[in-house]
Amino acid sequence: MKFRIQLITQCETGEEIHELACLERETEGLENIGIALVEAKALLATLQKQVVEQQIAAYLAARKKCPQCGKAFRHKDQHPLVFRTLFGNLEFASPRWLQCDCQTHETRTFSPLANLLTEHCSPERLYLETKWASLVSFDLAAQMLEDVLPTDAHFRATSVRNHLQRVAERVETGLGVEQFSYIDGCPRDWAALPRPPAPLTVGIDGGYVRQWDNKKTHFEVIVGKSIPEEGAGKCFGLVQSYDDKPKRRIFEVLKGQGMQLNQQIVFLSDGGDTVRNLQLYLNPEAEHLLDWFHVTMRLTVLHQIAKGLPMTVGEGDEKCELREPALKVLESIKWYLWHGNTYEALQHLETLEMDLDGADEESRDSTTHKLLRAVEEFQTYIANNQAFIPNYGERYRQGDRISTGFVESTVNYVVAKRFTKRQQMQWSPKGAHLLLQMRTRVLNGELEQTFRDWHPGFRGKGDEKLKVAA
């Protein structure tokens, strides 16, 4: 059995028929059913070459004459041009024509294809490379594309990485200017706005990625997620040591979720100055809270250290208990913090610090000294963040969020699964930042719309471009 595949081109000059392939099939054997991948790749490559060549020829034919005087442009020379598509890298001659003498021009010659082929890589190919390189490693993305696409050249991991960074840099240029404050107008203007949507909850946390230049050091990656009461959440990420528009980036994410200046927003963070400064002056109704998860995590560490304290300290009449009282004080501190009573929590921390200081001088125990240092650090942490500690118990009973557990999972999904900490991958701040922008867009389902904004006909949204015979 033979199958002849033809391409029929219909244009103003008539109809042309091109033979693409002839497939021979036997009906015996499961492996002979349908078209094989190798045949499909060869067929698509041939079809792509024919279609592109005829499109280029039609484009040049329509522009071979001067639009002012109608005189044909004179040919000067031509050079080879490679256009990378999903179905093969196509090389064809790009002509250079002399400008018409009917008008003055800045240049003596011009390339008619310059306005058509603004890039040497098709949007479809850039989109797929960017999408898959955001989800898996550059090498795996290159291997996957090479396995399924009919390109005659090898996909290289460095090329995939460069294409992703090119797309990310173009997205970066479209980001607005950085501002100190994004709060415009006055309370009277905000009151006149429509009824605000449901509150937004924004959690921000950080992770660390190994530095490329210095393998023993790390740099911080900030990741966050914005969750409305209704609808899907959106994640974002950045490398603040490289990013010069961090607040603008977060503002655009919130704006994309319909944020209004009269809308309530709750920011949850670990209390670090770097993270909290990103949240300031984004919304007048914003509420900044310390994440309960990070509070309990520090208290858990203190509790584990306290379990290793000696039962008693001192000798004779001066002998007193140490371990059990310290554990009870830590439980009381946790209770006070849960109810937002930072005053009593700090008082108990100060008392515990004095007891441990005296016990440390007497016993010279390493665990006592370690707990003393940890209590001092925790006391400073609570003192610096006491203005952001609410009544967690009351918020919990009301059903409000008190923890950034959803951000912890976002950090793992955005950073750990792609930057593969377990394999000790190394990154430059620029490379990590640009990859984060594309990965978050893919996870948010926004990458296709980004390409559609650049190329309105991309993937023909709402158009029926392919008519298949029934």
TORGUTI-241035 format. One record per residue (C-alpha): residue in one letter; x, y, z. Coordinates in steps of 0.2 Angstrom, whole numbers, padded with zeros to 4 digits, always signed. Last residue first. Layout:
% TORGUTI-241035
AXYZ...
END
This chain:
% TORGUTI-241035
A-0070+0077+0038A-0058+0088+0030V-0047+0098+0042K-0048+0117+0041L-0033+0125+0051K-0033+0143+0055E-0049+0144+0065D-0046+0160+0075G-0050+0163+0093K-0032+0163+0098G-0022+0160+0083R-0006+0152+0091F+0003+0168+0090G-0006+0180+0078P-0005+0195+0090H+0014+0193+0091W+0022+0202+0106D+0006+0202+0116R+0003+0184+0111F+0020+0179+0117T+0016+0185+0134Q-0001+0177+0133E+0007+0160+0131L+0019+0163+0146E+0005+0168+0158G+0000+0151+0165N+0005+0155+0183L+0018+0141+0183V+0025+0146+0166R+0026+0164+0171T+0035+0159+0187R+0047+0149+0178M+0051+0163+0165Q+0054+0176+0179L+0064+0163+0189L+0075+0159+0174L+0080+0177+0172H+0084+0179+0191A+0094+0163+0192G+0105+0168+0176K+0108+0185+0183P+0113+0179+0200S+0125+0166+0193W+0120+0148+0196Q+0128+0133+0203M+0120+0116+0204Q+0123+0106+0220Q+0113+0090+0214R+0102+0091+0230K+0099+0109+0227T+0090+0106+0211F+0088+0124+0204R+0071+0117+0196K+0064+0107+0210A+0071+0118+0224V+0067+0135+0217V+0049+0136+0211Y+0041+0120+0219N+0051+0121+0235V+0049+0139+0237T+0030+0137+0233S+0028+0124+0246E+0036+0135+0259V+0025+0149+0253F+0009+0139+0256G+0016+0136+0274T+0016+0155+0276S+0007+0155+0292I-0007+0165+0301R-0021+0164+0288D-0038+0169+0294G-0051+0156+0299Q-0058+0167+0313R-0052+0155+0326Y-0034+0156+0318R-0035+0175+0319E-0040+0175+0337G-0026+0163+0341Y-0013+0172+0331N-0016+0188+0341P-0005+0199+0330I+0014+0200+0330F+0020+0214+0318A+0024+0228+0330Q+0034+0215+0340N+0046+0212+0326N+0062+0219+0332A+0059+0214+0350I+0054+0196+0344Y+0070+0194+0334T+0081+0202+0348Q+0074+0190+0361F+0076+0175+0349E+0095+0180+0347E+0097+0181+0366V+0088+0164+0368A+0100+0156+0355R+0115+0162+0364L+0109+0156+0381L+0104+0139+0374K+0122+0137+0367H+0130+0142+0384T+0118+0130+0393T+0122+0116+0381S+0141+0119+0382D+0140+0117+0401R+0152+0130+0411S+0142+0125+0426E+0143+0140+0437E+0145+0154+0424D+0132+0146+0412A+0119+0144+0426G+0120+0163+0430D+0118+0167+0411L+0104+0154+0410D+0094+0162+0424M+0097+0179+0417E+0091+0174+0399L+0076+0165+0406T+0071+0181+0415E+0073+0191+0399L+0064+0179+0389H+0050+0179+0401Q+0049+0198+0400L+0049+0198+0381A+0034+0186+0381E+0025+0196+0394Y+0027+0211+0383T+0024+0202+0366N+0006+0197+0371G+0000+0192+0354H-0010+0177+0360W+0001+0164+0352L+0016+0174+0358Y+0010+0173+0376W+0008+0154+0374K+0025+0151+0366I+0033+0161+0380S+0024+0150+0393E+0030+0134+0384L+0048+0141+0384V+0046+0146+0403K+0041+0128+0407L+0056+0120+0397A+0068+0132+0407P+0060+0127+0424E+0062+0108+0419R+0080+0110+0414L+0087+0121+0428E+0083+0114+0445C+0093+0122+0460K+0108+0118+0471E+0114+0132+0481D+0111+0122+0497G+0123+0109+0491E+0129+0111+0474G+0125+0121+0458V+0115+0117+0443T+0101+0104+0441M+0093+0093+0427P+0107+0097+0415L+0101+0105+0399G+0099+0094+0384K+0080+0096+0383A+0083+0115+0382I+0091+0113+0365Q+0076+0104+0358H+0065+0118+0366L+0075+0132+0358V+0074+0124+0341T+0056+0122+0343L+0054+0140+0348R+0063+0145+0332M+0051+0135+0321T+0036+0141+0331V+0041+0159+0326H+0045+0155+0308F+0028+0146+0306W+0019+0160+0315D+0023+0172+0301L+0026+0190+0306L+0012+0201+0300H+0011+0216+0289E-0007+0223+0285A-0009+0233+0269E-0024+0245+0267P-0013+0259+0260N-0006+0247+0246L+0011+0245+0239Y+0020+0257+0251L+0030+0243+0260Q+0030+0225+0255L+0048+0224+0248N+0055+0232+0264R+0048+0217+0273V+0059+0204+0264T+0075+0212+0266D+0072+0217+0284G+0068+0199+0289G+0052+0196+0299D+0048+0179+0291S+0034+0185+0280L+0016+0187+0279F+0008+0202+0270V-0011+0204+0272I-0020+0214+0259Q-0037+0223+0261Q-0043+0232+0246N-0046+0251+0245L-0031+0254+0234Q-0037+0240+0222M-0029+0224+0217G-0036+0216+0201Q-0025+0200+0201G-0014+0208+0188K-0011+0223+0200L-0005+0211+0213V+0008+0204+0201E+0012+0221+0195F+0015+0227+0212I+0027+0212+0216R+0038+0217+0201R+0038+0235+0204K+0044+0232+0222P+0059+0221+0215K+0064+0233+0201D+0083+0233+0201D+0085+0214+0202Y+0103+0208+0204S+0105+0207+0223Q+0086+0205+0225V+0086+0189+0215L+0068+0187+0211G+0052+0176+0212F+0034+0177+0209C+0019+0166+0212K+0001+0168+0208G-0015+0161+0216A-0030+0155+0208G-0048+0162+0210E-0058+0167+0226E-0050+0171+0243P-0035+0178+0234I-0018+0170+0236S-0002+0179+0232K+0014+0169+0232G+0032+0173+0236V+0050+0169+0232I+0066+0178+0236V+0082+0170+0231E+0097+0173+0242F+0115+0171+0237H+0126+0156+0241T+0145+0154+0245K+0157+0140+0244K+0156+0138+0225N+0162+0156+0222D+0158+0161+0204W+0143+0151+0202Q+0135+0154+0219R+0124+0141+0226V+0106+0145+0228Y+0097+0151+0244G+0079+0152+0249G+0068+0166+0254D+0050+0169+0260I+0035+0180+0255G+0017+0177+0258V+0003+0187+0251T-0015+0186+0256L-0028+0196+0246P-0044+0201+0253A-0060+0199+0243P-0064+0212+0230P-0066+0231+0234R-0083+0239+0232P-0080+0252+0218L-0068+0267+0221A-0074+0283+0229A-0067+0278+0246W-0050+0277+0238D-0051+0295+0231R-0056+0302+0248P-0042+0292+0256C-0029+0301+0245G-0021+0298+0228D-0008+0286+0223I+0001+0273+0234Y+0014+0265+0223S+0028+0271+0234F+0047+0271+0231Q+0045+0268+0213E+0054+0257+0200V+0050+0260+0182G+0038+0249+0172L+0042+0231+0166G+0042+0229+0148T+0061+0229+0147E+0061+0214+0159V+0050+0204+0147R+0063+0206+0133E+0076+0201+0145A+0066+0185+0149V+0064+0180+0131R+0083+0183+0128Q+0087+0173+0144L+0076+0158+0137H+0085+0159+0120N+0102+0159+0128R+0098+0144+0139V+0091+0134+0124S+0106+0138+0114T+0118+0133+0129A+0108+0116+0130R+0111+0113+0112F+0097+0107+0100H+0106+0097+0087A+0103+0102+0069D+0091+0094+0056T+0076+0098+0066P+0061+0087+0065L+0055+0090+0083V+0051+0075+0095D+0068+0069+0101E+0077+0085+0098L+0064+0095+0109M+0066+0082+0123Q+0085+0082+0122A+0086+0101+0123A+0074+0102+0137L+0084+0089+0147D+0100+0099+0144F+0092+0115+0149S+0085+0107+0165V+0067+0105+0168L+0052+0116+0170S+0058+0133+0164A+0068+0125+0150W+0052+0117+0144K+0043+0133+0143T+0057+0144+0136E+0061+0131+0122L+0043+0129+0118Y+0040+0148+0117L+0056+0151+0107R+0051+0138+0094E+0034+0145+0092P+0040+0163+0091S+0051+0158+0076C+0070+0161+0078H+0080+0173+0067E+0071+0188+0074T+0064+0203+0065L+0061+0192+0050L+0047+0202+0041N+0054+0220+0042A+0072+0214+0039L+0066+0204+0024P+0067+0218+0012S+0085+0221+0016F+0091+0239+0012T+0103+0249+0002R+0110+0267+0001T+0105+0271+0018E+0097+0287+0025H+0086+0289+0011T+0082+0303-0002Q+0067+0300-0014C+0064+0295-0032D+0082+0287-0033C+0075+0270-0026Q+0085+0261-0013L+0097+0247-0019W+0091+0230-0014R+0099+0217-0003P+0093+0199-0005S+0091+0186+0009A+0096+0169+0002F+0089+0154+0011E+0093+0142+0025L+0080+0134+0035N+0083+0126+0052G+0069+0113+0055F+0052+0110+0060L+0050+0121+0076T+0058+0135+0066R+0076+0142+0065F+0078+0155+0051V+0096+0155+0043L+0101+0168+0031P+0113+0167+0017H+0118+0184+0009Q+0112+0193-0006D+0119+0207-0018K+0114+0223-0026H+0097+0220-0034R+0088+0235-0042F+0071+0240-0035A+0057+0240-0048K+0050+0257-0052G+0032+0260-0045C+0035+0278-0041Q+0031+0279-0023P+0028+0261-0017C+0045+0256-0025K+0043+0239-0033K+0049+0222-0027R+0038+0222-0012A+0024+0210-0017A+0037+0198-0025L+0048+0198-0009Y+0033+0193+0002A+0027+0180-0011A+0045+0172-0012I+0046+0172+0007Q+0029+0163+0009Q+0034+0151-0005E+0050+0146+0004V+0042+0145+0021V+0029+0133+0015Q+0041+0122+0005K+0053+0121+0019Q+0040+0117+0032L+0032+0103+0022T+0049+0095+0020A+0053+0096+0038L+0036+0090+0043L+0037+0075+0032A+0055+0071+0038K+0049+0072+0056A+0033+0062+0053E+0044+0048+0044V+0056+0047+0059L+0041+0047+0071A+0033+0032+0062I+0016+0035+0053G+0002+0023+0056I+0002+0004+0059N+0018-0004+0054E+0024-0008+0071L+0008-0018+0075G+0013-0031+0061E+0006-0035+0045T-0003-0021+0035E+0012-0016+0025R+0015+0002+0021E+0024+0012+0008L+0025+0031+0011C+0027+0043-0004A+0033+0061+0001L+0031+0079-0003E+0026+0081-0021H+0022+0099-0025I+0007+0104-0034E+0004+0122-0039E-0012+0132-0042G-0014+0149-0051T-0006+0166-0051E-0017+0173-0038C-0012+0159-0025Q-0017+0141-0022T-0003+0129-0016I-0006+0111-0016L+0006+0101-0006Q+0006+0082-0010I+0007+0066+0001R+0006+0050-0009F+0002+0034+0001K+0007+0017-0005M+0000+0000+0000
END
